[in-house]
Amino acid sequence: MKPLNKNKMTNDFIIEEKEKPELHFVAQKEFLDFNEAVRFLKISKSKLYKLTSKREICFSKPSGGKIFFHRDDLRNWLLRGKKKSIGVSENEALNTMKGGRYAKEND
């Protein structure tokens, strides 16, 4: 029988037991360097370079040297394209109708 794949859950992502121990450390850091951000976002280095050169993602470059990313900024970038489910959209529409003009007309 094949052994089960054990995973550890962190605040940000699932890390497989067989992965490098440094990823556990990265999951807890507040600021990440370029390579750590690539692993955190699970994108290529060239994609992250393009995002920084176009200033489509927040970063810091203290003293004009190495680039750093705040983990919350990376999370926000990941969530920027979040799509609502149909159920959530319908509930929001109904709530708007109940509290808006529709509700006043039917009182």
C-alpha positions, -999 to +999 in steps of 0.1 A: +000+000+000+011+035-008+015+058+023-009+087+027+005+122+018+006+142+050+002+180+047+006+208+072-017+238+070-003+272+075-020+306+076-013+310+039-010+277+021-007+240+024+029+227+027+036+191+019+058+173+045+084+164+019+089+201+009+119+220+021+119+232+057+126+268+046+090+270+032+077+266+067+097+297+077+086+316+046+049+310+056+055+329+088+076+358+076+061+393+073+084+404+045+095+382+017+124+386-007+119+381-045+124+343-045+103+337-015+075+358-031+077+336-062+072+305-041+044+322-021+025+332-052+034+301-071+042+321-102+074+322-124+102+347-117+096+363-150+059+369-142+068+385-108+095+406-126+069+418-151+044+427-123+070+447-104+083+465-135+047+475-145+040+483-108+010+460-107+021+446-074+033+465-043+069+461-033+097+478-014+132+485-026+151+500+004+183+518-006+177+508-042+188+473-035+170+440-031+132+439-036+109+429-007+072+422-005+049+425+024+029+392+028-004+411+032+002+429-001+008+396-018-024+382-004-043+412-015-029+408-050-040+372-051-075+383-040-079+411-065-094+388-090-118+371-066-150+362-083-183+359-063-204+328-065-238+332-081-254+326-047-235+355-031-243+378-060-280+369-058-281+375-020-264+409-025-289+419-052-319+408-029-304+427+000-300+458-021-336+456-034-349+451+002-331+482+015-334+504-016-361+518-038-378+484-044-385+481-006-399+516-003-423+511-033-437+479-017-443+492+018 
